[in-house]
Amino acid sequence: MIVLIAPETDIPNELEILHQLFQNGLEYYHFRKPHKNYQEHCEYLNQIDKQYHNRIVVHYFHELINEYNLKGIHFQEQKRRDVLSTEYKVQSTKTFLQNYAKSLNTQYSVLSTKSISSSFHEPEELQNCTFEFDYHLLSPVFSSISKQGYNGRGFDVNHIHKIIVGMGGVTTENLAEFNKLGFKGVGVLGGIWNSEKPVEDFVTMQTFFNVQLAKNN
């Protein structure tokens, strides 16, 4: 499983590269652009071929699922803590999603078909989270490529029985290390967007995880 995170600010040829990645099998694109407003989010999505919209997960403006056939929504750490408040703890996952759907002016039947994920920085908090996310991003596993001074912590999550995607320092050379630490996939940003051959590197990563999937079946 490979989750590609959007570069925080637009880079040259970004959309061209993104389309090539989709064409080569990218299934999870996390649209994280904190400096774009709602209209700019729409303008960005409008430049992406509609056939790939169902591979895009939005971090901001979750109500975009009303306008586009998106894959899902992502709760960044602080937003998760805000919405999964003390009151939530007595709710079921279904009840929370029903209420959250109302806040987005959408139907639960629509939201329930979307992937729901969140970011974590502490394995204990991830393990103790009672909300049933489809998958979880945990960082930093290794020292970040895109963020200076963001040092890796080498999390081992083999004991946590949830789908956890490791982030931080992902390269084509250390995928096996993530696998040994119990991660079901990687979340990559700098390892692709800072690469001189992003599509080739993505294909290498994809091949690695396809082989792992075949071994487990």
Backbone as CSV, one residue per row, in Angstrom:
resi,resn,N_x,N_y,N_z,CA_x,CA_y,CA_z,C_x,C_y,C_z
1,MET,0.851,-1.192,0.000,0.000,0.000,0.000,0.886,1.241,0.000
2,ILE,0.695,2.082,-0.984,1.469,3.321,-1.073,0.513,4.505,-1.032
3,VAL,0.728,5.375,-0.060,-0.025,6.618,0.046,0.916,7.742,-0.366
4,LEU,0.564,8.456,-1.418,1.380,9.592,-1.856,0.773,10.869,-1.311
5,ILE,1.585,11.651,-0.612,1.147,12.930,-0.063,1.503,14.039,-1.050
6,ALA,0.573,14.936,-1.288,0.830,16.060,-2.190,1.915,16.966,-1.619
7,PRO,2.732,17.570,-2.483,3.674,18.582,-1.980,2.882,19.757,-1.414
8,GLU,3.351,20.311,-0.307,2.593,21.355,0.389,2.341,22.565,-0.501
9,THR,3.340,22.939,-1.281,3.168,24.010,-2.262,3.382,23.421,-3.652
10,ASP,2.716,23.990,-4.632,2.786,23.455,-5.993,4.217,23.475,-6.517
11,ILE,4.565,22.431,-7.276,5.898,22.333,-7.871,5.767,22.220,-9.384
12,PRO,6.841,22.507,-10.130,6.783,22.412,-11.591,6.393,21.003,-12.045
13,ASN,5.519,20.943,-13.028,5.088,19.678,-13.647,4.361,18.747,-12.678
14,GLU,3.865,19.289,-11.589,3.228,18.444,-10.571,2.064,17.626,-11.127
15,LEU,1.158,18.279,-11.830,-0.024,17.574,-12.322,0.323,16.585,-13.425
16,GLU,1.308,16.916,-14.226,1.763,15.984,-15.269,2.330,14.717,-14.625
17,ILE,3.160,14.906,-13.603,3.744,13.760,-12.893,2.643,12.960,-12.203
18,LEU,1.705,13.668,-11.580,0.616,12.995,-10.871,-0.189,12.103,-11.810
19,HIS,-0.503,12.595,-12.996,-1.242,11.775,-13.957,-0.441,10.535,-14.363
20,GLN,0.858,10.698,-14.507,1.702,9.538,-14.839,1.692,8.517,-13.702
21,LEU,1.669,9.010,-12.472,1.624,8.111,-11.320,0.290,7.370,-11.269
22,PHE,-0.800,8.079,-11.527,-2.110,7.419,-11.591,-2.106,6.341,-12.678
23,GLN,-1.543,6.678,-13.815,-1.499,5.727,-14.931,-0.675,4.491,-14.590
24,ASN,0.254,4.646,-13.647,1.106,3.525,-13.235,0.605,2.843,-11.960
25,GLY,-0.620,3.149,-11.572,-1.248,2.383,-10.501,-1.401,3.046,-9.150
26,LEU,-1.115,4.345,-9.028,-1.305,5.024,-7.750,-2.783,4.970,-7.347
27,GLU,-3.063,4.472,-6.141,-4.443,4.314,-5.673,-4.812,5.273,-4.548
28,TYR,-3.804,5.799,-3.843,-4.064,6.683,-2.703,-3.263,7.970,-2.864
29,TYR,-3.949,9.047,-3.238,-3.291,10.350,-3.335,-3.908,11.268,-2.293
30,HIS,-3.113,11.640,-1.295,-3.604,12.516,-0.238,-3.382,13.969,-0.645
31,PHE,-4.490,14.621,-0.921,-4.494,16.009,-1.380,-4.384,16.907,-0.144
32,ARG,-3.145,17.243,0.182,-2.855,18.072,1.351,-2.184,19.361,0.886
33,LYS,-2.969,20.405,0.789,-2.468,21.717,0.357,-2.993,22.763,1.349
34,PRO,-2.328,22.921,2.498,-2.858,23.785,3.558,-2.999,25.253,3.189
35,HIS,-2.293,25.698,2.147,-2.347,27.117,1.793,-3.400,27.420,0.727
36,LYS,-4.075,26.401,0.242,-5.123,26.613,-0.767,-6.483,26.761,-0.080
37,ASN,-7.287,27.706,-0.576,-8.644,27.846,-0.064,-9.581,26.893,-0.810
38,TYR,-10.860,26.968,-0.494,-11.817,26.030,-1.092,-11.816,26.131,-2.614
39,GLN,-11.873,27.347,-3.129,-11.922,27.530,-4.576,-10.656,27.000,-5.243
40,GLU,-9.521,27.212,-4.614,-8.256,26.718,-5.168,-8.181,25.190,-5.114
41,HIS,-8.812,24.608,-4.105,-8.921,23.148,-4.079,-9.716,22.665,-5.297
42,CYS,-10.816,23.339,-5.566,-11.649,22.964,-6.717,-10.882,23.126,-8.027
43,GLU,-10.153,24.219,-8.158,-9.389,24.462,-9.386,-8.340,23.378,-9.597
44,TYR,-7.723,22.939,-8.514,-6.721,21.867,-8.599,-7.386,20.566,-9.037
45,LEU,-8.483,20.210,-8.386,-9.185,18.970,-8.721,-9.703,18.988,-10.152
46,ASN,-10.108,20.159,-10.619,-10.632,20.270,-11.983,-9.563,20.022,-13.044
47,GLN,-8.301,20.105,-12.645,-7.205,19.845,-13.587,-6.802,18.371,-13.617
48,ILE,-7.438,17.580,-12.763,-7.149,16.144,-12.715,-8.248,15.391,-13.444
49,ASP,-7.860,14.479,-14.306,-8.818,13.669,-15.056,-9.826,13.039,-14.090
50,LYS,-11.119,13.183,-14.393,-12.180,12.705,-13.500,-12.072,11.222,-13.181
51,GLN,-11.494,10.455,-14.090,-11.400,9.014,-13.837,-10.500,8.693,-12.645
52,TYR,-9.680,9.684,-12.225,-8.776,9.463,-11.096,-9.272,10.099,-9.795
53,HIS,-10.400,10.778,-9.843,-10.903,11.435,-8.631,-11.157,10.439,-7.499
54,ASN,-11.548,9.218,-7.863,-11.844,8.225,-6.821,-10.589,7.602,-6.214
55,ARG,-9.439,8.207,-6.486,-8.189,7.799,-5.844,-7.638,8.920,-4.956
56,ILE,-8.422,9.966,-4.786,-7.966,11.164,-4.069,-8.648,11.277,-2.708
57,VAL,-7.824,11.503,-1.684,-8.296,11.692,-0.310,-7.992,13.132,0.090
58,VAL,-9.002,13.850,0.588,-8.789,15.258,0.948,-8.513,15.415,2.440
59,HIS,-7.549,16.300,2.750,-7.218,16.623,4.139,-8.024,17.819,4.624
60,TYR,-8.307,18.738,3.738,-9.056,19.945,4.082,-10.352,19.969,3.281
61,PHE,-11.328,20.744,3.778,-12.604,20.911,3.073,-13.225,19.550,2.727
62,HIS,-13.532,18.808,3.769,-14.121,17.480,3.579,-15.423,17.526,2.785
63,GLU,-16.072,18.697,2.799,-17.329,18.831,2.052,-17.133,18.713,0.547
64,LEU,-15.885,18.667,0.096,-15.619,18.454,-1.336,-16.178,17.123,-1.822
65,ILE,-16.454,16.195,-0.898,-17.046,14.922,-1.328,-18.446,15.124,-1.895
66,ASN,-19.046,16.297,-1.633,-20.360,16.598,-2.212,-20.261,17.000,-3.674
67,GLU,-19.089,17.473,-4.081,-18.907,17.997,-5.437,-18.112,17.057,-6.335
68,TYR,-17.305,16.205,-5.733,-16.415,15.333,-6.516,-16.523,13.895,-6.000
69,ASN,-16.306,12.961,-6.888,-16.356,11.538,-6.535,-15.001,11.115,-5.962
70,LEU,-14.728,11.546,-4.741,-13.419,11.340,-4.128,-13.346,10.010,-3.381
71,LYS,-12.115,9.563,-3.152,-11.898,8.291,-2.447,-12.267,8.385,-0.975
72,GLY,-11.894,9.514,-0.348,-12.169,9.605,1.073,-11.719,10.904,1.699
73,ILE,-11.767,10.915,3.028,-11.368,12.094,3.795,-10.330,11.680,4.838
74,HIS,-9.478,12.638,5.184,-8.405,12.378,6.152,-8.485,13.400,7.274
75,PHE,-8.368,12.906,8.499,-8.318,13.782,9.665,-6.868,13.963,10.090
76,GLN,-6.381,15.198,9.986,-5.061,15.459,10.534,-5.149,15.391,12.058
77,GLU,-4.003,15.270,12.701,-3.986,14.938,14.122,-4.838,15.870,14.977
78,GLN,-4.666,17.182,14.823,-5.401,18.108,15.677,-6.894,18.076,15.387
79,LYS,-7.258,17.972,14.120,-8.684,17.910,13.776,-9.311,16.649,14.362
80,ARG,-8.563,15.530,14.311,-9.079,14.295,14.902,-9.333,14.492,16.390
81,ARG,-8.373,15.102,17.067,-8.531,15.316,18.508,-9.709,16.246,18.794
82,ASP,-9.910,17.221,17.909,-11.007,18.171,18.107,-12.370,17.508,17.919
83,VAL,-12.498,16.727,16.848,-13.820,16.151,16.549,-14.108,14.898,17.366
84,LEU,-13.055,14.144,17.695,-13.262,12.977,18.554,-13.103,13.414,20.004
85,SER,-14.015,14.274,20.412,-13.947,14.891,21.732,-14.388,13.906,22.808
86,THR,-14.389,14.378,24.030,-14.805,13.541,25.157,-16.204,12.988,24.930
87,GLU,-17.093,13.815,24.365,-18.461,13.376,24.118,-18.498,12.206,23.146
88,TYR,-17.525,12.174,22.217,-17.528,11.122,21.198,-17.342,9.740,21.805
89,LYS,-16.626,9.664,22.914,-16.213,8.369,23.451,-17.391,7.450,23.761
90,VAL,-18.581,8.036,23.911,-19.746,7.196,24.183,-20.484,6.859,22.890
91,GLN,-19.993,7.350,21.758,-20.625,7.088,20.475,-19.941,5.923,19.773
92,SER,-20.698,5.255,18.924,-20.110,4.253,18.046,-19.513,4.967,16.846
93,THR,-18.661,4.254,16.107,-18.097,4.824,14.881,-19.219,5.225,13.935
94,LYS,-20.236,4.384,13.815,-21.356,4.683,12.915,-22.077,5.953,13.339
95,THR,-22.331,6.102,14.644,-23.038,7.291,15.126,-22.232,8.550,14.850
96,PHE,-20.915,8.468,15.081,-20.080,9.635,14.789,-20.167,10.004,13.317
97,LEU,-20.054,9.016,12.429,-20.089,9.294,10.992,-21.445,9.848,10.569
98,GLN,-22.508,9.387,11.193,-23.833,9.933,10.885,-23.891,11.412,11.239
99,ASN,-23.347,11.762,12.397,-23.343,13.159,12.826,-22.389,14.002,11.989
100,TYR,-21.233,13.425,11.645,-20.266,14.178,10.843,-20.805,14.404,9.434
101,ALA,-21.532,13.429,8.906,-22.143,13.587,7.580,-23.101,14.779,7.583
102,LYS,-23.848,14.934,8.651,-24.773,16.069,8.746,-24.009,17.387,8.719
103,SER,-22.853,17.418,9.393,-22.061,18.652,9.425,-21.508,19.008,8.049
104,LEU,-21.386,18.003,7.177,-20.895,18.227,5.810,-22.037,18.423,4.823
105,ASN,-23.272,18.398,5.335,-24.457,18.476,4.469,-24.474,17.364,3.436
106,THR,-24.093,16.190,3.883,-24.130,15.034,2.992,-24.869,13.903,3.687
107,GLN,-25.116,12.834,2.960,-25.813,11.682,3.509,-24.808,10.699,4.118
108,TYR,-25.226,10.044,5.193,-24.384,9.000,5.782,-24.093,7.918,4.756
109,SER,-25.072,7.631,3.906,-24.894,6.594,2.886,-23.767,6.941,1.924
110,VAL,-23.503,8.237,1.746,-22.393,8.687,0.896,-21.083,8.584,1.673
111,LEU,-21.055,9.153,2.877,-19.822,9.169,3.671,-19.360,7.754,4.020
112,SER,-20.301,6.858,4.240,-19.941,5.494,4.648,-19.246,4.714,3.543
113,THR,-19.308,5.216,2.303,-18.618,4.542,1.191,-17.196,5.064,1.004
114,LYS,-16.832,6.114,1.752,-15.522,6.746,1.600,-14.516,6.167,2.601
115,SER,-13.235,6.233,2.240,-12.199,5.847,3.195,-12.057,6.961,4.229
116,ILE,-11.824,6.566,5.478,-11.630,7.517,6.573,-10.286,7.179,7.219
117,SER,-9.370,8.136,7.215,-8.030,7.889,7.753,-7.616,9.046,8.652
118,SER,-6.501,8.855,9.365,-6.018,9.925,10.234,-4.520,9.806,10.459
119,SER,-3.921,10.916,10.899,-2.482,10.990,11.181,-2.217,10.856,12.674
120,PHE,-1.142,10.146,12.992,-0.709,9.966,14.377,0.805,10.151,14.453
121,HIS,1.257,10.552,15.646,2.694,10.679,15.883,3.141,9.879,17.101
122,GLU,2.201,9.215,17.760,2.518,8.367,18.910,1.800,7.032,18.752
123,PRO,2.538,5.915,18.742,1.909,4.599,18.589,0.866,4.306,19.663
124,GLU,1.102,4.777,20.886,0.167,4.503,21.974,-1.180,5.168,21.708
125,GLU,-1.147,6.401,21.208,-2.397,7.102,20.911,-3.140,6.389,19.784
126,LEU,-2.397,5.919,18.803,-2.997,5.178,17.690,-3.645,3.894,18.202
127,GLN,-2.916,3.172,19.029,-3.418,1.898,19.545,-4.673,2.094,20.394
128,ASN,-4.715,3.174,21.155,-5.831,3.404,22.074,-7.022,4.097,21.428
129,CYS,-6.865,4.559,20.201,-7.959,5.256,19.518,-9.103,4.274,19.260
130,THR,-10.296,4.614,19.712,-11.435,3.704,19.571,-12.167,3.873,18.249
131,PHE,-11.901,4.966,17.554,-12.555,5.158,16.254,-11.962,4.189,15.241
132,GLU,-12.803,3.575,14.448,-12.362,2.551,13.498,-11.967,3.178,12.157
133,PHE,-10.773,3.763,12.107,-10.277,4.306,10.843,-9.942,3.163,9.893
134,ASP,-10.062,3.435,8.601,-9.716,2.415,7.605,-8.212,2.174,7.581
135,TYR,-7.447,3.239,7.785,-5.994,3.113,7.911,-5.462,4.330,8.647
136,HIS,-4.237,4.204,9.136,-3.638,5.224,9.992,-2.247,5.572,9.462
137,LEU,-1.916,6.855,9.408,-0.567,7.293,9.040,0.205,7.578,10.326
138,LEU,1.371,6.949,10.475,2.199,7.145,11.671,3.577,7.649,11.259
139,SER,4.003,8.750,11.875,5.307,9.333,11.536,5.923,9.999,12.768
140,PRO,7.274,10.237,12.726,8.219,9.854,11.668,8.902,8.515,11.990
141,VAL,8.847,7.585,11.056,9.512,6.297,11.251,11.018,6.472,11.079
142,PHE,11.408,7.042,9.933,12.804,7.405,9.696,12.867,8.909,9.455
143,SER,14.045,9.476,9.455,14.193,10.928,9.329,13.637,11.418,8.005
144,SER,12.846,12.479,8.100,12.114,12.998,6.952,13.030,13.522,5.849
145,ILE,12.611,13.279,4.609,13.311,13.821,3.440,12.832,15.241,3.169
146,SER,11.540,15.494,3.392,10.949,16.783,3.033,10.995,17.809,4.166
147,LYS,11.197,17.348,5.419,11.217,18.266,6.562,12.553,18.170,7.291
148,GLN,13.319,19.249,7.247,14.621,19.273,7.922,14.442,19.160,9.432
149,GLY,15.271,18.342,10.073,15.234,18.223,11.521,14.123,17.362,12.074
150,TYR,13.363,16.709,11.196,12.262,15.840,11.629,12.816,14.427,11.707
151,ASN,13.381,14.090,12.875,14.159,12.863,13.018,13.290,11.634,13.256
152,GLY,13.701,10.524,12.643,12.958,9.281,12.755,13.015,8.678,14.146
153,ARG,11.974,7.885,14.468,11.883,7.265,15.792,11.799,5.744,15.713
154,GLY,11.840,5.196,14.516,11.928,3.753,14.346,10.812,2.955,14.985
155,PHE,9.577,3.466,14.909,8.442,2.788,15.534,8.308,1.334,15.067
156,ASP,8.101,0.424,16.015,7.761,-0.966,15.702,6.292,-1.147,16.065
157,VAL,5.468,-1.491,15.072,4.021,-1.580,15.306,3.489,-2.995,15.102
158,ASN,4.372,-3.964,15.154,3.943,-5.351,14.954,2.873,-5.789,15.956
159,HIS,2.859,-5.166,17.132,1.913,-5.558,18.184,0.564,-4.866,18.062
160,ILE,0.427,-3.928,17.128,-0.833,-3.187,16.975,-1.602,-3.769,15.793
161,HIS,-2.784,-4.273,16.061,-3.546,-4.975,15.030,-4.492,-4.022,14.296
162,LYS,-3.882,-3.054,13.639,-4.609,-2.095,12.809,-3.801,-1.882,11.537
163,ILE,-4.444,-1.328,10.515,-3.720,-1.033,9.277,-2.961,0.280,9.473
164,ILE,-1.639,0.173,9.538,-0.794,1.339,9.815,0.175,1.552,8.662
165,VAL,0.196,2.777,8.172,1.066,3.179,7.070,2.180,4.039,7.653
166,GLY,3.426,3.631,7.432,4.566,4.347,7.985,5.002,5.509,7.112
167,MET,5.288,6.636,7.748,5.769,7.816,7.036,7.073,8.304,7.647
168,GLY,7.836,9.015,6.821,9.096,9.590,7.274,10.280,8.864,6.684
169,GLY,10.984,9.535,5.770,12.217,8.982,5.218,12.046,7.820,4.265
170,VAL,10.886,7.707,3.637,10.637,6.582,2.720,11.462,6.737,1.448
171,THR,12.211,5.695,1.101,12.949,5.650,-0.165,12.766,4.265,-0.769
172,THR,13.247,4.092,-1.982,13.177,2.773,-2.616,14.095,1.778,-1.917
173,GLU,15.022,2.278,-1.097,16.028,1.423,-0.463,15.614,0.867,0.897
174,ASN,14.616,1.462,1.545,14.314,1.025,2.919,12.911,0.454,3.099
175,LEU,12.274,0.053,2.022,10.913,-0.477,2.114,10.854,-1.735,2.976
176,ALA,11.869,-2.579,2.873,11.890,-3.817,3.661,11.936,-3.514,5.154
177,GLU,12.561,-2.394,5.534,12.632,-2.021,6.950,11.246,-1.678,7.478
178,PHE,10.456,-0.972,6.671,9.081,-0.661,7.075,8.289,-1.950,7.251
179,ASN,8.507,-2.878,6.348,7.809,-4.158,6.400,8.147,-4.906,7.694
180,LYS,9.422,-4.929,8.055,9.858,-5.624,9.278,9.266,-4.987,10.532
181,LEU,9.057,-3.683,10.489,8.524,-2.968,11.648,7.016,-3.114,11.790
182,GLY,6.385,-3.816,10.848,4.961,-4.113,10.967,4.030,-3.204,10.203
183,PHE,4.572,-2.337,9.355,3.723,-1.426,8.585,3.129,-2.137,7.374
184,LYS,1.875,-1.789,7.064,1.184,-2.398,5.928,1.420,-1.619,4.634
185,GLY,2.148,-0.522,4.742,2.443,0.301,3.578,3.256,1.504,3.991
186,VAL,3.505,2.384,3.041,4.276,3.600,3.318,3.535,4.823,2.800
187,GLY,3.735,5.915,3.513,3.259,7.213,3.061,4.473,8.003,2.619
188,VAL,4.477,8.430,1.384,5.681,9.037,0.815,5.383,10.437,0.295
189,LEU,6.327,11.338,0.517,6.225,12.713,0.029,7.536,13.057,-0.676
190,GLY,8.571,13.362,0.106,9.861,13.739,-0.480,10.492,12.647,-1.316
191,GLY,10.253,11.385,-0.943,10.841,10.267,-1.680,10.388,10.177,-3.121
192,ILE,9.247,10.787,-3.419,8.757,10.855,-4.805,8.955,12.249,-5.376
193,TRP,8.446,13.264,-4.689,8.450,14.616,-5.263,9.840,15.238,-5.336
194,ASN,10.779,14.785,-4.515,12.150,15.294,-4.588,13.038,14.448,-5.489
195,SER,12.475,13.382,-6.038,13.251,12.463,-6.870,13.425,13.001,-8.289
196,GLU,14.556,12.667,-8.890,14.785,13.028,-10.291,14.029,12.086,-11.226
197,LYS,13.577,10.958,-10.698,12.818,9.989,-11.494,11.620,9.491,-10.672
198,PRO,10.657,10.376,-10.412,9.547,10.051,-9.510,8.696,8.874,-9.961
199,VAL,8.408,8.779,-11.243,7.549,7.696,-11.724,8.265,6.356,-11.597
200,GLU,9.532,6.335,-11.982,10.322,5.106,-11.878,10.427,4.647,-10.423
201,ASP,10.650,5.589,-9.514,10.760,5.231,-8.100,9.425,4.729,-7.555
202,PHE,8.332,5.348,-8.000,7.018,4.867,-7.564,6.783,3.436,-8.028
203,VAL,7.115,3.145,-9.267,6.924,1.793,-9.803,7.748,0.785,-9.005
204,THR,8.965,1.168,-8.616,9.806,0.294,-7.791,9.122,-0.001,-6.459
205,MET,8.570,1.036,-5.836,7.870,0.854,-4.565,6.629,-0.011,-4.743
206,GLN,5.888,0.256,-5.799,4.662,-0.498,-6.077,4.976,-1.976,-6.271
207,THR,6.038,-2.255,-6.995,6.442,-3.641,-7.249,6.780,-4.345,-5.945
208,PHE,7.487,-3.651,-5.055,7.844,-4.238,-3.758,6.594,-4.668,-2.999
209,PHE,5.613,-3.784,-2.917,4.415,-4.107,-2.142,3.531,-5.133,-2.838
210,ASN,3.544,-5.160,-4.150,2.806,-6.201,-4.871,3.391,-7.579,-4.564
211,VAL,4.719,-7.648,-4.478,5.386,-8.912,-4.139,5.024,-9.329,-2.710
212,GLN,5.024,-8.370,-1.781,4.665,-8.673,-0.394,3.230,-9.162,-0.293
213,LEU,2.341,-8.533,-1.057,0.933,-8.928,-1.055,0.776,-10.347,-1.563
214,ALA,1.511,-10.683,-2.616,1.450,-12.032,-3.186,1.956,-13.066,-2.181
215,LYS,2.988,-12.705,-1.417,3.543,-13.628,-0.412,2.538,-13.916,0.698
216,ASN,1.732,-12.900,1.022,0.794,-13.035,2.140,-0.496,-13.740,1.758
217,ASN,-0.726,-13.893,0.447,-1.972,-14.528,-0.016,-1.800,-16.028,-0.247
